[in-house]
Amino acid sequence: MNTAMVLRPRSRWPIAVIAVLALALSACGGASRAAGNGEIDPEGTFRYVFVQNPSTFDPHRSANPWDMIFFRLVYDQLVMEDEDGELVPQLATSWEFVDDDTAIVLTLREDVTFVDGTPFNAEAVRANLERARTMEESTQRGALARVSGVEVVDEFTARVELSGPGGNLPALFSGSAGSMISPAAFDNPDLDQNPVGSGMATLAEYIPGQITRYDRNPEYWDPEAARAAHYEIYVQTSAPTRLNMLQTGQAELTYLDPSQADQAAAAGLQTAPSKSLSIMSMYMNTGRPPFDDIRVRQAMEHAIDRQAIVDGVFFGIGTPVAQYMPPDYWAFDPTVTPENPDYAYDPERARALLAEAGHPDGVDFEMIVPGLDDHRAVAEALVPMLAESGLRASTRVVESPTTAVTFYGRQEGDAFPGMGAPFQDPTTVYQASLPGQFANPWNTSTPEFQDAWLQALAGADREARTPAMHRMIQEEKNVRKVFPLHAHYPPSAWTDRAVFPEGYRPAYAPTFRGVGVTS
């Protein structure tokens, strides 16, 4: 992530962030050194504080992308993303599209064993992908819809047959769809709370809503992965409490609200914007007036000053965007930006569009608000901003975990501001504008977008896929049932006890490979 790109606003940030990153990265020149230059403790415990426990430990039943924070400790994936966002080998040492991209051949590691003693091989890959794509309650069926079957070529070679373009699959194999469970554990009644993988750690204790504890896997194939003997992830929704846990030595790493960055630095902690693919967006109910008219949806986008939201609510930490990915992401389309007049802040244009749609006196609508501090702050900023253009919002706060069911399931409310979760491939985010999706009960779409989305799956590498990606991004703006506000980079904070591998950047959804603590 180019931090100079994401930090706009208050002059304190660019200088502070550059200094902190320089310190952090110089301190991480080797995996055995920490910010405080102490020696790594191979028997130590690394403690992270997050806002939730996993929804399940069964990757094929997980509908929550944040679960990957926990999965990456106990499960290996076929493919891994490195610190620069590039796809690199993990359980698959290589992958290749063959026969005019109608199949992917995976070459697998030969030295991996699941924690229950079951060997990892091509049969395990076949069993996992078949379970993920066919199990009735699998949340991965849609992601693997273009997989028609998996063939065991030999003990350590698997061939994934495709029924359509599958250029997104290597990326998806770095997430839940590529997380490998021991086939012997598929029918375990407690798999949702007792994972059986081949990861760098094993689950030692799970107290829902409080903590998960992990022990290093002594048989792990990469002995440099778990630099601590134990890992703990605490649940704490209060950002002030998370900060206090670092200050009092109860944890080594967390993320904070942007307003706390100065306080954390003053307390002697190290801070930097989190590596993140999360985008905050405005979601609209296109199934009834007024947002069934795209001109009203366009008016909503023109009525919002994205930079004011970033500066006023998030203390300048973030980047206004008009698409579902940040400017430094490989598929970013430089023509779809908040500076483009088609998507820019323009209250006069917003009022004209409302009048054109038959609402010269404006419209009234209900905005539901997920009950999180940052979402409520965004809503408070949006209400007067929208009102200036004739979009008069009344607000209703709902429990954050129920937002999707309230809005899409029961179809209550006309709009809501929401934070997108991390994604492995951009087509996953844009899939919500296809017909038949849970997040599109109104089937709001266009044939042009549907064709562009399918074409964006074609191609064996990112370079080949980029032109179709850009067409997909542009066509989605003609659907516009959702529009992005900003790329979100909440500050991560860590103590001098934290040990990070070379090049490591704390993420909004962090990984712990190579992470440890000093003694």
HUFEN-V144526 format. One record per residue. N is the residue number from 1. SS is DSSP state (H for helix, E for strand, L for the rest). D_LAST is the distance of its C-alpha to the last C-alpha in whole Angstrom. Layout:
N_SS_D_LAST, N_SS_D_LAST
This chain:
1_L_30, 2_L_32, 3_H_31, 4_H_34, 5_H_36, 6_H_34, 7_E_34, 8_L_38, 9_L_38, 10_L_37, 11_H_36, 12_H_33, 13_H_31, 14_H_32, 15_H_31, 16_H_28, 17_H_27, 18_H_28, 19_H_25, 20_H_22, 21_H_23, 22_H_23, 23_H_20, 24_H_18, 25_H_20, 26_H_20, 27_H_16, 28_L_16, 29_L_18, 30_L_16, 31_L_14, 32_L_11, 33_E_11, 34_E_10, 35_L_13, 36_L_11, 37_L_11, 38_L_7, 39_E_7, 40_E_6, 41_L_5, 42_L_8, 43_L_8, 44_L_7, 45_E_10, 46_E_11, 47_E_14, 48_E_17, 49_E_20, 50_E_23, 51_L_27, 52_L_28, 53_L_27, 54_L_29, 55_L_33, 56_L_33, 57_L_31, 58_L_34, 59_H_34, 60_H_38, 61_H_38, 62_L_36, 63_L_38, 64_L_35, 65_H_33, 66_H_30, 67_H_29, 68_H_28, 69_H_25, 70_H_24, 71_H_27, 72_H_25, 73_H_22, 74_H_24, 75_L_27, 76_L_28, 77_E_31, 78_L_33, 79_E_32, 80_E_29, 81_E_29, 82_L_27, 83_L_26, 84_L_29, 85_L_31, 86_L_33, 87_E_33, 88_E_32, 89_E_32, 90_L_30, 91_L_32, 92_E_35, 93_E_34, 94_E_38, 95_E_40, 96_E_44, 97_E_47, 98_E_50, 99_L_53, 100_L_54, 101_L_51, 102_L_52, 103_E_49, 104_E_45, 105_E_44, 106_E_41, 107_E_39, 108_E_37, 109_L_34, 110_L_35, 111_L_31, 112_L_30, 113_E_31, 114_L_30, 115_L_28, 116_L_31, 117_L_33, 118_L_35, 119_E_35, 120_L_35, 121_L_38, 122_H_41, 123_H_42, 124_H_39, 125_H_39, 126_H_43, 127_H_42, 128_H_40, 129_H_42, 130_H_45, 131_H_43, 132_H_42, 133_H_45, 134_H_47, 135_L_46, 136_L_48, 137_L_45, 138_L_43, 139_L_41, 140_L_41, 141_L_45, 142_L_46, 143_L_43, 144_L_44, 145_L_48, 146_L_49, 147_E_48, 148_E_51, 149_E_49, 150_E_47, 151_E_48, 152_E_46, 153_E_47, 154_E_46, 155_L_43, 156_L_40, 157_E_42, 158_E_43, 159_E_46, 160_E_46, 161_E_49, 162_E_50, 163_L_53, 164_L_52, 165_L_50, 166_L_47, 167_L_45, 168_L_42, 169_H_41, 170_H_39, 171_H_37, 172_H_37, 173_L_36, 174_L_32, 175_L_33, 176_H_34, 177_H_37, 178_H_35, 179_E_32, 180_L_33, 181_L_34, 182_L_34, 183_H_38, 184_H_38, 185_H_37, 186_L_39, 187_L_41, 188_L_38, 189_L_39, 190_L_36, 191_L_34, 192_L_34, 193_L_31, 194_L_30, 195_L_29, 196_L_30, 197_L_29, 198_L_28, 199_L_24, 200_L_21, 201_E_20, 202_E_22, 203_E_23, 204_E_22, 205_E_23, 206_E_26, 207_E_27, 208_L_29, 209_L_29, 210_L_25, 211_E_23, 212_E_22, 213_E_19, 214_E_19, 215_E_17, 216_E_17, 217_L_20, 218_L_20, 219_L_24, 220_L_23, 221_L_25, 222_L_22, 223_L_19, 224_L_17, 225_L_18, 226_L_15, 227_L_12, 228_L_10, 229_L_12, 230_E_13, 231_E_15, 232_E_16, 233_E_19, 234_E_21, 235_E_24, 236_L_25, 237_L_28, 238_L_28, 239_H_27, 240_H_26, 241_H_24, 242_H_22, 243_H_22, 244_H_21, 245_H_18, 246_H_16, 247_H_17, 248_L_16, 249_L_13, 250_L_14, 251_L_14, 252_L_12, 253_E_16, 254_E_20, 255_E_23, 256_L_25, 257_L_29, 258_H_30, 259_H_31, 260_H_28, 261_H_26, 262_H_27, 263_H_26, 264_H_22, 265_H_23, 266_H_24, 267_L_21, 268_L_19, 269_L_18, 270_E_18, 271_E_21, 272_E_24, 273_E_27, 274_L_26, 275_E_27, 276_L_30, 277_L_33, 278_L_34, 279_E_37, 280_E_39, 281_E_43, 282_E_46, 283_E_47, 284_E_51, 285_L_53, 286_L_56, 287_L_58, 288_L_60, 289_L_61, 290_L_60, 291_L_57, 292_L_60, 293_L_61, 294_H_59, 295_H_60, 296_H_59, 297_H_55, 298_H_56, 299_H_57, 300_H_54, 301_H_52, 302_H_54, 303_L_53, 304_L_49, 305_L_48, 306_H_45, 307_H_43, 308_H_44, 309_H_42, 310_H_39, 311_H_40, 312_H_41, 313_H_38, 314_L_35, 315_L_35, 316_L_36, 317_E_33, 318_L_35, 319_E_38, 320_E_41, 321_L_43, 322_L_46, 323_L_44, 324_L_42, 325_L_39, 326_L_38, 327_L_39, 328_L_37, 329_L_37, 330_L_39, 331_L_42, 332_L_43, 333_L_46, 334_L_47, 335_L_50, 336_L_49, 337_L_47, 338_L_48, 339_L_50, 340_L_52, 341_L_55, 342_L_55, 343_L_52, 344_L_52, 345_L_52, 346_L_56, 347_H_57, 348_H_61, 349_H_60, 350_H_59, 351_H_62, 352_H_64, 353_H_62, 354_H_63, 355_H_66, 356_H_67, 357_L_66, 358_L_68, 359_L_66, 360_L_67, 361_L_66, 362_L_63, 363_E_61, 364_E_59, 365_E_56, 366_E_54, 367_E_50, 368_E_47, 369_E_44, 370_E_41, 371_L_39, 372_L_36, 373_H_36, 374_H_36, 375_H_39, 376_H_41, 377_H_40, 378_H_41, 379_H_44, 380_H_45, 381_H_45, 382_H_47, 383_H_50, 384_H_52, 385_H_51, 386_H_53, 387_H_56, 388_L_57, 389_L_58, 390_L_60, 391_E_57, 392_E_57, 393_E_54, 394_E_53, 395_E_50, 396_E_49, 397_E_45, 398_E_44, 399_L_41, 400_H_39, 401_H_38, 402_H_42, 403_H_43, 404_H_44, 405_H_46, 406_H_48, 407_H_49, 408_H_49, 409_H_50, 410_L_52, 411_L_53, 412_L_53, 413_L_52, 414_L_53, 415_E_50, 416_E_46, 417_E_43, 418_E_40, 419_E_37, 420_L_37, 421_L_34, 422_L_33, 423_L_35, 424_L_35, 425_L_39, 426_H_41, 427_H_44, 428_H_42, 429_H_42, 430_H_46, 431_H_47, 432_H_47, 433_H_50, 434_L_52, 435_L_54, 436_L_53, 437_L_50, 438_H_48, 439_H_47, 440_H_51, 441_L_53, 442_L_56, 443_L_56, 444_L_56, 445_L_56, 446_L_58, 447_H_59, 448_H_58, 449_H_55, 450_H_55, 451_H_56, 452_H_53, 453_H_51, 454_H_52, 455_H_52, 456_L_49, 457_L_48, 458_L_49, 459_L_48, 460_L_46, 461_L_43, 462_H_42, 463_H_45, 464_H_48, 465_H_47, 466_H_46, 467_H_50, 468_H_51, 469_H_47, 470_H_49, 471_H_52, 472_H_50, 473_H_49, 474_H_52, 475_H_54, 476_H_52, 477_L_53, 478_L_56, 479_L_55, 480_L_52, 481_L_52, 482_E_48, 483_E_47, 484_E_44, 485_E_43, 486_E_40, 487_E_37, 488_L_34, 489_L_30, 490_L_28, 491_E_26, 492_E_22, 493_E_19, 494_E_16, 495_L_13, 496_L_11, 497_L_8, 498_E_10, 499_E_11, 500_L_14, 501_L_16, 502_L_19, 503_L_22, 504_L_20, 505_L_22, 506_L_21, 507_E_24, 508_L_26, 509_L_26, 510_L_22, 511_L_21, 512_L_18, 513_L_18, 514_L_16, 515_L_14, 516_E_10, 517_E_7, 518_E_4, 519_L_0
